[in-house]
Amino acid sequence: MPKINVERGVLVLPENISYEEGTLIEPLACVARGQRLAQLKKGQSVLILGVGLSGLLHLLLARAVAAKPIIVTDINENRLKSAKEFGADFVINAREDVVSSLRKVNDNRLADLVIVCTGAKSAFEQALKCVERAGTILFFAPTEPGETLAIPVNDFWRLSIKLLHSYGSSPYDAQEALNLISKKIIPVAKMITHRLKLEEAGVGFKLVSEAKECIKVVINP
């Protein structure tokens, strides 16, 4: 293993973080990096498209910085229910007219920050219609290889809209994620829905691949 991976990529878990909670440091670090790049601030409105694991973490971190309102969309009612339980101000079924629903719950405004947490091309297209003047779209998920997106360049130039992407995290973000978990600012333990034995790993992969709920599976040896 390269020396730099050990020096910069290994974290010592404090006593108040379990190994199970520790599994969420890396995904939370990626979320922290994305919101840091997007410069999310207190009082800004956030729309999260797709509320799987990453979407929930974005929701929790946006709440921690006092963004408001926080609106999430998904096609899965169980996931929308989970988002509401984790503190979303409003939830919208992605099959509805999201733009109209967004304006209805956000004082007739679009979102200051739109975070795309699903690879569905329709969500990327939806994001382009949901961002407010001088707002930001954060592409946190990729599309399928070869997909293209038609960007209204002239409109976005005139409205000062920013398009960002974020992938992975840095040692700084990993330490920030560890601190957020350690201080219980982000209650990741509540996100763990299944605990399986090592010989049940196949069941875990099946649960995740079916994506019927927003789940986090921990495999214990």
Secondary structure by P-SEA (a helix, b strand, c coil): cccccccccbbbbcccccaaaaaaaaaaaaaaaaaaaacccccbbbbbccccaaaaaaaaaaaaaccccbbbbcccaaaaaaaaaaccccccccccaaaaaaaaacccccccbbbbccccaaaaaaaaacccccbbbbccccccccbbbbbaaaaaaaabbbbbbbccccaaaaaaaaaaaaaccccccccccccccccaaaaaaaaaaaccccbbbbbcc
